Amino acid sequence: MPWYNGDYPPSYKNQPVYLREKAVEIANEIIKESGDEGIAIATGLKRARQYFEEHPEEIPENEK
């Protein structure tokens, strides 16, 4: 089940908005490939965190 428009996995609830949106984007792509929501949720969050560690300039100013 892909997530969109503010619909996201409960485990993403307390994440910053910018991180949550990136994680949902990644998780949706993983679901398209594998169909496994559990793996998509965990991997989406992990890869989103890695992305922002590598690209801190992408973090919105009000979130720093």
Chimera marker file (.cmm) of the C-alpha trace (Angstrom):
<marker_set name="trace">
<marker id="1" x="0.000" y="0.000" z="0.000" r="1" g="1" b="0" radius="0.5"/>
<marker id="2" x="1.731" y="3.204" z="-1.087" r="1" g="1" b="0" radius="0.5"/>
<marker id="3" x="1.595" y="6.236" z="1.189" r="1" g="1" b="0" radius="0.5"/>
<marker id="4" x="0.808" y="9.792" z="0.117" r="1" g="1" b="0" radius="0.5"/>
<marker id="5" x="-0.740" y="13.137" z="1.184" r="1" g="1" b="0" radius="0.5"/>
<marker id="6" x="0.057" y="12.928" z="4.871" r="1" g="1" b="0" radius="0.5"/>
<marker id="7" x="-0.653" y="9.209" z="5.057" r="1" g="1" b="0" radius="0.5"/>
<marker id="8" x="2.458" y="7.498" z="6.396" r="1" g="1" b="0" radius="0.5"/>
<marker id="9" x="3.472" y="4.522" z="8.540" r="1" g="1" b="0" radius="0.5"/>
<marker id="10" x="2.968" y="5.019" z="12.301" r="1" g="1" b="0" radius="0.5"/>
<marker id="11" x="6.692" y="4.528" z="12.911" r="1" g="1" b="0" radius="0.5"/>
<marker id="12" x="7.330" y="7.736" z="10.946" r="1" g="1" b="0" radius="0.5"/>
<marker id="13" x="5.023" y="9.785" z="13.193" r="1" g="1" b="0" radius="0.5"/>
<marker id="14" x="7.669" y="11.469" z="15.350" r="1" g="1" b="0" radius="0.5"/>
<marker id="15" x="10.153" y="12.126" z="12.563" r="1" g="1" b="0" radius="0.5"/>
<marker id="16" x="10.737" y="15.652" z="11.232" r="1" g="1" b="0" radius="0.5"/>
<marker id="17" x="8.530" y="16.451" z="8.247" r="1" g="1" b="0" radius="0.5"/>
<marker id="18" x="11.415" y="16.690" z="5.767" r="1" g="1" b="0" radius="0.5"/>
<marker id="19" x="12.750" y="13.283" z="6.861" r="1" g="1" b="0" radius="0.5"/>
<marker id="20" x="9.314" y="11.682" z="6.876" r="1" g="1" b="0" radius="0.5"/>
<marker id="21" x="8.536" y="12.911" z="3.350" r="1" g="1" b="0" radius="0.5"/>
<marker id="22" x="11.827" y="11.583" z="1.985" r="1" g="1" b="0" radius="0.5"/>
<marker id="23" x="11.346" y="8.255" z="3.803" r="1" g="1" b="0" radius="0.5"/>
<marker id="24" x="7.840" y="7.887" z="2.345" r="1" g="1" b="0" radius="0.5"/>
<marker id="25" x="9.171" y="8.645" z="-1.142" r="1" g="1" b="0" radius="0.5"/>
<marker id="26" x="11.859" y="5.971" z="-0.779" r="1" g="1" b="0" radius="0.5"/>
<marker id="27" x="9.509" y="3.454" z="0.861" r="1" g="1" b="0" radius="0.5"/>
<marker id="28" x="6.984" y="3.821" z="-1.963" r="1" g="1" b="0" radius="0.5"/>
<marker id="29" x="9.686" y="2.994" z="-4.510" r="1" g="1" b="0" radius="0.5"/>
<marker id="30" x="10.729" y="-0.069" z="-2.511" r="1" g="1" b="0" radius="0.5"/>
<marker id="31" x="7.125" y="-1.275" z="-2.332" r="1" g="1" b="0" radius="0.5"/>
<marker id="32" x="6.871" y="-1.010" z="-6.121" r="1" g="1" b="0" radius="0.5"/>
<marker id="33" x="9.939" y="-3.231" z="-6.426" r="1" g="1" b="0" radius="0.5"/>
<marker id="34" x="9.468" y="-5.760" z="-3.627" r="1" g="1" b="0" radius="0.5"/>
<marker id="35" x="5.914" y="-5.437" z="-2.350" r="1" g="1" b="0" radius="0.5"/>
<marker id="36" x="7.120" y="-5.922" z="1.242" r="1" g="1" b="0" radius="0.5"/>
<marker id="37" x="5.826" y="-3.094" z="3.450" r="1" g="1" b="0" radius="0.5"/>
<marker id="38" x="7.927" y="-4.021" z="6.480" r="1" g="1" b="0" radius="0.5"/>
<marker id="39" x="11.173" y="-3.848" z="4.561" r="1" g="1" b="0" radius="0.5"/>
<marker id="40" x="10.025" y="-0.700" z="2.754" r="1" g="1" b="0" radius="0.5"/>
<marker id="41" x="9.238" y="1.117" z="6.012" r="1" g="1" b="0" radius="0.5"/>
<marker id="42" x="12.539" y="0.287" z="7.695" r="1" g="1" b="0" radius="0.5"/>
<marker id="43" x="14.664" y="0.812" z="4.610" r="1" g="1" b="0" radius="0.5"/>
<marker id="44" x="12.905" y="4.047" z="3.669" r="1" g="1" b="0" radius="0.5"/>
<marker id="45" x="13.696" y="5.619" z="7.024" r="1" g="1" b="0" radius="0.5"/>
<marker id="46" x="17.272" y="4.348" z="7.035" r="1" g="1" b="0" radius="0.5"/>
<marker id="47" x="17.982" y="5.625" z="3.522" r="1" g="1" b="0" radius="0.5"/>
<marker id="48" x="16.312" y="8.981" z="4.220" r="1" g="1" b="0" radius="0.5"/>
<marker id="49" x="18.568" y="9.475" z="7.246" r="1" g="1" b="0" radius="0.5"/>
<marker id="50" x="21.608" y="8.566" z="5.141" r="1" g="1" b="0" radius="0.5"/>
<marker id="51" x="20.497" y="10.976" z="2.427" r="1" g="1" b="0" radius="0.5"/>
<marker id="52" x="20.312" y="13.922" z="4.812" r="1" g="1" b="0" radius="0.5"/>
<marker id="53" x="23.628" y="12.998" z="6.443" r="1" g="1" b="0" radius="0.5"/>
<marker id="54" x="25.206" y="13.168" z="2.992" r="1" g="1" b="0" radius="0.5"/>
<marker id="55" x="23.204" y="16.254" z="1.895" r="1" g="1" b="0" radius="0.5"/>
<marker id="56" x="22.733" y="18.484" z="4.967" r="1" g="1" b="0" radius="0.5"/>
<marker id="57" x="22.097" y="21.458" z="2.685" r="1" g="1" b="0" radius="0.5"/>
<marker id="58" x="18.758" y="19.831" z="1.796" r="1" g="1" b="0" radius="0.5"/>
<marker id="59" x="17.493" y="20.146" z="5.386" r="1" g="1" b="0" radius="0.5"/>
<marker id="60" x="15.098" y="23.111" z="5.619" r="1" g="1" b="0" radius="0.5"/>
<marker id="61" x="16.492" y="26.057" z="7.592" r="1" g="1" b="0" radius="0.5"/>
<marker id="62" x="13.679" y="25.937" z="10.140" r="1" g="1" b="0" radius="0.5"/>
<marker id="63" x="14.526" y="22.271" z="10.889" r="1" g="1" b="0" radius="0.5"/>
<marker id="64" x="18.231" y="22.729" z="11.662" r="1" g="1" b="0" radius="0.5"/>
<link id1="1" id2="2" r="1" g="1" b="0" radius="0.2"/>
<link id1="2" id2="3" r="1" g="1" b="0" radius="0.2"/>
<link id1="3" id2="4" r="1" g="1" b="0" radius="0.2"/>
<link id1="4" id2="5" r="1" g="1" b="0" radius="0.2"/>
<link id1="5" id2="6" r="1" g="1" b="0" radius="0.2"/>
<link id1="6" id2="7" r="1" g="1" b="0" radius="0.2"/>
<link id1="7" id2="8" r="1" g="1" b="0" radius="0.2"/>
<link id1="8" id2="9" r="1" g="1" b="0" radius="0.2"/>
<link id1="9" id2="10" r="1" g="1" b="0" radius="0.2"/>
<link id1="10" id2="11" r="1" g="1" b="0" radius="0.2"/>
<link id1="11" id2="12" r="1" g="1" b="0" radius="0.2"/>
<link id1="12" id2="13" r="1" g="1" b="0" radius="0.2"/>
<link id1="13" id2="14" r="1" g="1" b="0" radius="0.2"/>
<link id1="14" id2="15" r="1" g="1" b="0" radius="0.2"/>
<link id1="15" id2="16" r="1" g="1" b="0" radius="0.2"/>
<link id1="16" id2="17" r="1" g="1" b="0" radius="0.2"/>
<link id1="17" id2="18" r="1" g="1" b="0" radius="0.2"/>
<link id1="18" id2="19" r="1" g="1" b="0" radius="0.2"/>
<link id1="19" id2="20" r="1" g="1" b="0" radius="0.2"/>
<link id1="20" id2="21" r="1" g="1" b="0" radius="0.2"/>
<link id1="21" id2="22" r="1" g="1" b="0" radius="0.2"/>
<link id1="22" id2="23" r="1" g="1" b="0" radius="0.2"/>
<link id1="23" id2="24" r="1" g="1" b="0" radius="0.2"/>
<link id1="24" id2="25" r="1" g="1" b="0" radius="0.2"/>
<link id1="25" id2="26" r="1" g="1" b="0" radius="0.2"/>
<link id1="26" id2="27" r="1" g="1" b="0" radius="0.2"/>
<link id1="27" id2="28" r="1" g="1" b="0" radius="0.2"/>
<link id1="28" id2="29" r="1" g="1" b="0" radius="0.2"/>
<link id1="29" id2="30" r="1" g="1" b="0" radius="0.2"/>
<link id1="30" id2="31" r="1" g="1" b="0" radius="0.2"/>
<link id1="31" id2="32" r="1" g="1" b="0" radius="0.2"/>
<link id1="32" id2="33" r="1" g="1" b="0" radius="0.2"/>
<link id1="33" id2="34" r="1" g="1" b="0" radius="0.2"/>
<link id1="34" id2="35" r="1" g="1" b="0" radius="0.2"/>
<link id1="35" id2="36" r="1" g="1" b="0" radius="0.2"/>
<link id1="36" id2="37" r="1" g="1" b="0" radius="0.2"/>
<link id1="37" id2="38" r="1" g="1" b="0" radius="0.2"/>
<link id1="38" id2="39" r="1" g="1" b="0" radius="0.2"/>
<link id1="39" id2="40" r="1" g="1" b="0" radius="0.2"/>
<link id1="40" id2="41" r="1" g="1" b="0" radius="0.2"/>
<link id1="41" id2="42" r="1" g="1" b="0" radius="0.2"/>
<link id1="42" id2="43" r="1" g="1" b="0" radius="0.2"/>
<link id1="43" id2="44" r="1" g="1" b="0" radius="0.2"/>
<link id1="44" id2="45" r="1" g="1" b="0" radius="0.2"/>
<link id1="45" id2="46" r="1" g="1" b="0" radius="0.2"/>
<link id1="46" id2="47" r="1" g="1" b="0" radius="0.2"/>
<link id1="47" id2="48" r="1" g="1" b="0" radius="0.2"/>
<link id1="48" id2="49" r="1" g="1" b="0" radius="0.2"/>
<link id1="49" id2="50" r="1" g="1" b="0" radius="0.2"/>
<link id1="50" id2="51" r="1" g="1" b="0" radius="0.2"/>
<link id1="51" id2="52" r="1" g="1" b="0" radius="0.2"/>
<link id1="52" id2="53" r="1" g="1" b="0" radius="0.2"/>
<link id1="53" id2="54" r="1" g="1" b="0" radius="0.2"/>
<link id1="54" id2="55" r="1" g="1" b="0" radius="0.2"/>
<link id1="55" id2="56" r="1" g="1" b="0" radius="0.2"/>
<link id1="56" id2="57" r="1" g="1" b="0" radius="0.2"/>
<link id1="57" id2="58" r="1" g="1" b="0" radius="0.2"/>
<link id1="58" id2="59" r="1" g="1" b="0" radius="0.2"/>
<link id1="59" id2="60" r="1" g="1" b="0" radius="0.2"/>
<link id1="60" id2="61" r="1" g="1" b="0" radius="0.2"/>
<link id1="61" id2="62" r="1" g="1" b="0" radius="0.2"/>
<link id1="62" id2="63" r="1" g="1" b="0" radius="0.2"/>
<link id1="63" id2="64" r="1" g="1" b="0" radius="0.2"/>
</marker_set>
